[in-house]
Amino acid sequence: MKSAFRPLFACAAFAILLGCKAVPLTEWNSIEARSRALAEQNRAQLAEIENLNRHARSLEDRVIRGEQQLAALHDRADIDRRELEAYRLERDELYGQFQGLAVGAGRMPPELSRQLVELSQRHPSLQFDPATGVSKLDADILFDSGRSELKPGAERLLEDLVRVLRTPSGGGMKIMVAGHTDNQRIADPALREKHPNNFHLSTARALAVADYMKRAGLPEHRMAVAGFGSYQPIASNATARERQQNRRVELFVMSPDVPIVGWSESTPSVYGAGVKR
């Protein structure tokens, strides 16, 4: 009820200021209309203030939720970083063993070495080092960017390689297939769903090569697979050419007596008498 009398009080005050003189009806009506308009504006402003307060409270709640989510992401990122560091250390140790134990020219059968040299001459994307027995395959020839499915043209090279490894001179050799990437994040979100990071991608590519070599006739018990992500570069990743060099799949050809981590017959002290095949 008080709000209903406010225009009257305002008008009465206005009349007193005029010395209690009579106010024409039109002027009175005009004053009363302005008073109602001001009262309506006041109510509208109060409603707007309340709406702004509600919006502010909503924003505050969203900020709190965002801070909580950010804290959870930081915790998850710390865990991921620790896991990646553990993977990196494990891969570094494993890779060092591969490099140190790769068969040299004195241990690889000369005939097998000769055939691999000839194969690399027929396939420029295959690089073979007779001194270490390591074959490097250009990943850009084998795979499209961010993918682990072999390109159609890659099968011929792998089939020729399997034929060499199945000859009498290569029949007893072990094959370690090691995948590597550059240091670039996978750009396509759909591909990142399949390969969240370069460890996943490098391992998947090595596995794709090993799977095809198995289908081409190489016994799977002679093979092992590893993925090193971007952590074993052979170039600096500073240029497109150097990144291409780092995108590779390596094949370590090793004699049966070379111990390999994870191969049960290689470490009988760990696995007992070992597994006979």
C-alpha positions in Angstrom: 0.0 0.0 0.0 2.9 2.4 0.7 4.0 2.3 -2.9 0.5 3.3 -4.0 0.6 6.5 -1.9 4.1 7.5 -3.0 2.8 9.5 -6.1 0.3 11.3 -3.8 3.0 12.2 -1.3 5.2 13.4 -4.1 2.5 15.6 -5.5 1.6 16.9 -2.0 5.2 17.8 -1.4 5.3 19.5 -4.8 2.1 21.5 -3.9 3.7 22.6 -0.6 6.7 23.9 -2.4 4.5 25.9 -4.6 3.1 27.6 -1.5 -0.1 25.5 -1.3 -1.3 27.2 -4.4 -3.9 25.4 -6.5 -2.3 23.2 -9.2 -4.1 23.0 -12.6 -5.5 19.5 -13.2 -3.4 19.0 -16.4 -0.2 19.8 -14.5 -1.3 17.5 -11.6 -1.9 14.8 -14.1 1.5 15.4 -15.7 3.2 15.2 -12.4 1.3 12.1 -11.4 2.2 10.4 -14.7 5.9 11.3 -14.3 5.8 9.9 -10.8 4.3 6.7 -12.0 6.9 6.5 -14.7 9.7 7.0 -12.2 8.3 4.4 -10.0 8.0 1.9 -12.9 11.7 2.7 -13.9 12.7 2.1 -10.3 10.9 -1.3 -10.3 12.6 -2.2 -13.6 16.0 -1.2 -12.3 15.5 -3.3 -9.2 14.5 -6.3 -11.4 17.6 -5.8 -13.6 19.8 -5.6 -10.5 18.3 -8.9 -9.2 18.8 -10.5 -12.7 22.5 -9.3 -12.7 23.0 -10.7 -9.2 21.6 -14.0 -10.3 23.9 -13.9 -13.4 26.9 -13.0 -11.2 26.1 -16.0 -8.9 25.8 -18.3 -11.9 29.2 -17.0 -13.2 30.7 -17.5 -9.8 29.5 -21.1 -9.7 30.9 -21.7 -13.2 34.3 -20.2 -12.1 34.4 -22.5 -9.1 33.5 -25.6 -11.2 36.1 -24.5 -13.8 38.8 -24.2 -11.1 37.9 -27.6 -9.8 38.1 -29.1 -13.3 41.4 -27.3 -13.9 42.8 -28.8 -10.7 41.6 -32.2 -11.7 43.3 -31.8 -15.2 46.5 -30.7 -13.5 46.5 -33.8 -11.4 45.8 -35.9 -14.5 48.5 -34.1 -16.4 51.0 -34.8 -13.6 50.1 -38.5 -13.7 50.5 -38.6 -17.5 53.8 -36.8 -17.3 55.1 -39.3 -14.8 53.8 -42.2 -16.9 55.4 -40.8 -20.0 58.7 -40.3 -18.2 58.6 -43.9 -17.1 57.9 -45.0 -20.6 60.7 -42.8 -21.9 63.2 -44.3 -19.5 62.1 -47.8 -20.2 62.3 -47.2 -24.0 65.7 -45.5 -23.7 67.1 -48.5 -21.8 65.6 -50.9 -24.2 66.8 -49.0 -27.2 70.3 -48.8 -25.8 70.3 -52.6 -25.6 69.1 -52.9 -29.1 71.8 -50.6 -30.4 74.5 -52.3 -28.4 73.4 -55.9 -29.2 72.5 -55.4 -32.9 74.4 -58.0 -34.9 77.5 -56.6 -36.6 78.9 -57.7 -39.9 81.1 -60.3 -38.2 78.1 -62.1 -36.8 75.6 -61.7 -39.5 75.9 -64.4 -42.2 77.7 -62.8 -45.2 75.1 -64.1 -47.6 72.3 -62.5 -45.6 74.1 -59.2 -45.5 74.7 -59.3 -49.2 71.0 -60.0 -49.9 69.9 -57.1 -47.7 72.3 -54.8 -49.4 70.9 -55.8 -52.8 67.3 -55.4 -51.5 68.1 -51.8 -50.2 69.4 -51.0 -53.7 66.1 -52.1 -55.3 64.1 -50.2 -52.7 65.4 -46.7 -52.0 63.1 -46.3 -49.0 65.0 -49.2 -47.3 68.4 -48.3 -45.7 70.5 -51.2 -44.6 73.7 -50.8 -42.5 75.9 -53.9 -42.9 78.0 -52.8 -39.9 75.1 -53.1 -37.4 72.5 -55.2 -39.3 69.9 -52.5 -38.9 67.4 -51.8 -41.6 65.6 -48.5 -41.7 62.2 -48.0 -43.5 61.0 -44.6 -44.3 57.7 -44.2 -42.4 56.3 -41.7 -45.0 56.6 -44.5 -47.7 54.8 -47.0 -45.4 52.1 -44.8 -43.8 50.0 -41.7 -44.3 50.4 -38.9 -41.8 49.1 -39.8 -38.3 48.0 -43.3 -39.5 49.1 -46.8 -38.8 47.6 -48.6 -41.8 50.2 -49.6 -44.4 50.0 -47.9 -47.8 49.3 -50.2 -50.7 52.8 -49.7 -52.1 54.5 -50.8 -48.9 53.5 -54.5 -49.2 56.0 -55.3 -52.1 59.0 -54.0 -50.0 57.9 -56.1 -46.9 57.3 -59.2 -49.0 60.7 -58.9 -50.6 62.2 -58.4 -47.1 60.5 -61.5 -45.7 61.7 -63.6 -48.7 65.3 -62.6 -47.8 64.7 -63.3 -44.1 63.3 -66.8 -44.9 66.4 -67.9 -46.9 68.7 -70.4 -45.3 71.2 -67.7 -44.4 68.5 -65.7 -42.5 66.3 -68.5 -41.3 67.4 -68.4 -37.7 67.7 -64.6 -37.2 65.6 -62.7 -34.7 63.8 -59.5 -35.9 63.0 -56.6 -33.7 60.6 -54.1 -35.3 61.0 -50.6 -33.7 58.7 -47.7 -34.6 59.7 -44.0 -34.3 57.9 -40.7 -34.9 58.9 -37.0 -35.1 58.1 -34.7 -32.2 54.9 -33.2 -33.8 51.5 -33.8 -32.2 49.0 -35.7 -34.3 46.9 -32.9 -35.8 43.7 -34.7 -36.8 41.4 -35.0 -33.7 39.9 -38.2 -35.1 43.3 -39.8 -35.5 44.2 -38.6 -31.9 41.2 -40.6 -30.7 42.9 -43.7 -32.1 46.5 -42.7 -31.3 46.5 -40.3 -28.3 50.3 -39.7 -28.5 53.4 -40.7 -30.5 54.1 -43.7 -28.3 50.8 -45.2 -29.4 51.4 -44.3 -33.1 55.0 -45.6 -33.2 54.0 -48.9 -31.6 51.0 -49.3 -33.8 53.1 -48.7 -36.9 55.7 -51.3 -35.8 52.9 -53.7 -35.1 51.4 -53.1 -38.5 54.8 -54.0 -40.1 55.2 -57.1 -38.0 51.6 -58.2 -38.7 52.2 -57.9 -42.5 55.5 -59.7 -42.3 53.8 -62.5 -40.4 51.1 -62.7 -43.2 53.9 -62.8 -45.7 55.4 -65.9 -44.1 57.8 -64.8 -41.4 57.1 -66.8 -38.2 55.8 -64.5 -35.5 58.0 -66.2 -32.8 61.0 -64.7 -34.5 59.7 -61.1 -34.2 59.3 -58.6 -31.4 57.8 -55.1 -31.5 58.6 -51.8 -29.7 57.5 -48.2 -30.1 59.8 -45.3 -29.0 57.6 -42.4 -30.0 59.7 -39.3 -30.6 62.3 -40.0 -28.0 65.0 -41.6 -30.2 65.5 -39.0 -32.9 68.3 -39.3 -35.5 67.9 -35.6 -36.5 66.9 -32.5 -34.6 63.3 -32.1 -35.7 64.0 -28.5 -36.6 63.1 -28.8 -40.3 60.6 -30.8 -42.3 63.4 -32.9 -43.8 64.8 -33.8 -40.3 61.3 -34.7 -39.1 60.9 -37.0 -42.0 64.2 -38.7 -41.1 62.8 -39.3 -37.6 59.6 -40.9 -38.9 60.9 -44.4 -39.5 60.5 -48.1 -38.7 63.7 -49.9 -37.9 64.3 -53.7 -38.2 67.1 -55.0 -36.0 68.3 -58.4 -37.5 70.0 -60.3 -34.7 71.5 -63.8 -34.3 69.6 -66.3 -32.1 72.2 -66.0 -29.3 71.8 -62.3 -28.8 69.8 -61.7 -25.5 66.7 -59.5 -25.9 64.6 -58.1 -23.1 61.3 -60.0 -22.9 62.5 -63.0 -24.9 62.3 -65.9 -22.4 65.1 -68.0 -23.9 67.4 -65.0 -23.8 67.3 -64.6 -20.0 67.1 -68.1 -18.5 68.1 -66.8 -15.1 64.9 -64.8 -15.0 62.6 -67.4 -16.6 64.2 -70.6 -15.3 65.2 -73.0 -18.0 63.6 -70.9 -20.7 61.1 -71.9 -23.3 62.1 -74.2 -26.0 60.6 -73.7 -29.4 
